[in-house]
Amino acid sequence: MSWVTVRLSPEGKGTRLTLEHIVHSADVEQFWSQFGPGATGVGWDLGFLGLGQYLETGRDVAAEAAASWVASDEAKAFMRASAQAWADAHVAGGEAPDVARGMAERTAAFYTGG
C-alpha cells in the first residue's frame, strides 16, 4: 500500500503541481536496495510527460502510438535520463554516488529492456 498526495498551487500565470508518494512497507526494502527512487520515479516522470502532452494538445494518445513510442530511441533516452536524474537526487540526499549510479543503471535497464 502507498499514499499519493497531489497539491495544486498558483504560480505566476500557471499552476504548480506537487506530488508526494509514500510507501511504508518492509516488502519495499529489497526493491529499494536494487532500484532506488528511480524505480517509481521514472514511472511518475513518464506519467507527467503524458499529462503534459495531453494538456498541450487536448488529445489522448492512441494505444498503438504509445506502444510505438515506448520502444523508440527517444523514449529510451528519456527513461535513461530520468533514471540518472533520480540518481543525482539520491546522491544529493546522501546516497553514495556509486550505489546511486548502480541503482539508476538497473532501473534504466528495467524500463528500456536492456
C-alpha positions in Angstrom: 0.0 0.0 0.0 1.2 3.5 -0.7 -0.1 7.0 -0.4 -0.1 9.7 -3.0 -0.7 13.4 -2.2 -1.2 15.9 -5.0 -1.2 19.6 -4.4 -2.0 22.3 -6.9 -1.0 25.9 -6.2 -0.9 29.1 -8.2 2.4 30.1 -9.5 2.8 33.1 -11.8 0.4 32.7 -14.6 0.3 28.9 -14.2 -0.2 26.2 -11.6 2.4 24.2 -9.8 1.6 20.5 -9.3 3.4 18.9 -6.4 3.3 15.1 -5.9 4.3 13.2 -2.8 4.4 9.4 -3.0 5.0 7.5 0.3 5.4 3.8 0.8 5.7 2.2 4.3 6.3 -1.5 3.9 9.0 -4.0 4.8 8.5 -5.6 1.4 9.9 -2.5 -0.2 13.4 -2.8 1.2 14.6 -5.4 -1.3 13.1 -3.5 -4.2 14.6 -0.2 -2.9 18.1 -1.7 -2.5 18.0 -2.9 -6.1 16.5 0.1 -7.9 16.3 3.1 -5.6 14.0 6.0 -6.1 14.1 5.9 -9.8 12.0 2.7 -9.9 8.8 4.6 -9.3 10.3 8.0 -10.2 10.8 7.1 -13.9 7.2 5.8 -14.0 5.9 9.1 -12.5 8.1 11.1 -15.0 6.5 9.1 -17.9 3.1 9.8 -16.5 3.8 13.5 -16.2 5.2 13.5 -19.7 1.9 12.0 -20.9 -0.1 14.5 -18.9 1.8 17.4 -20.3 1.2 16.2 -23.8 -2.5 15.9 -23.1 -2.7 19.4 -21.6 -0.8 20.8 -24.6 -3.0 19.1 -27.3 -6.2 18.1 -25.5 -6.0 14.7 -27.2 -5.4 11.2 -25.9 -2.6 9.2 -27.4 -3.7 6.1 -29.2 -2.5 2.9 -27.6 -0.6 1.9 -30.7 1.2 5.2 -30.9 2.1 5.0 -27.2 3.4 1.4 -27.6 5.5 2.5 -30.6 6.9 5.5 -28.7 7.9 3.4 -25.7 10.0 1.2 -28.0 11.7 4.2 -29.7 15.2 5.5 -29.1 13.6 8.8 -28.0 11.7 7.1 -25.2 14.7 5.0 -24.1 16.8 8.2 -23.9 14.1 9.8 -21.8 13.9 6.9 -19.4 17.7 6.7 -19.1 17.9 10.5 -18.4 15.1 10.2 -15.9 16.8 7.3 -14.1 20.0 9.4 -14.0 18.2 12.4 -12.6 16.8 10.3 -9.8 20.3 9.0 -9.1 21.5 12.6 -8.9 18.7 13.5 -6.5 19.5 10.3 -4.5 23.2 11.4 -4.2 22.1 14.9 -3.2 20.1 13.2 -0.5 23.1 11.4 0.9 23.5 8.2 -1.0 27.0 7.1 -2.2 27.4 8.0 -5.9 28.4 4.5 -7.0 25.4 3.0 -5.2 23.0 5.5 -6.8 24.5 5.0 -10.2 24.2 1.2 -9.9 20.5 1.6 -8.9 19.9 4.0 -11.9 21.5 1.6 -14.3 19.3 -1.3 -13.1 16.2 1.0 -13.3 17.0 2.2 -16.8 17.6 -1.4 -17.9 14.3 -2.4 -16.5 12.4 0.3 -18.3 14.3 0.1 -21.6 14.5 -3.7 -21.8 18.3 -3.6 -21.8 
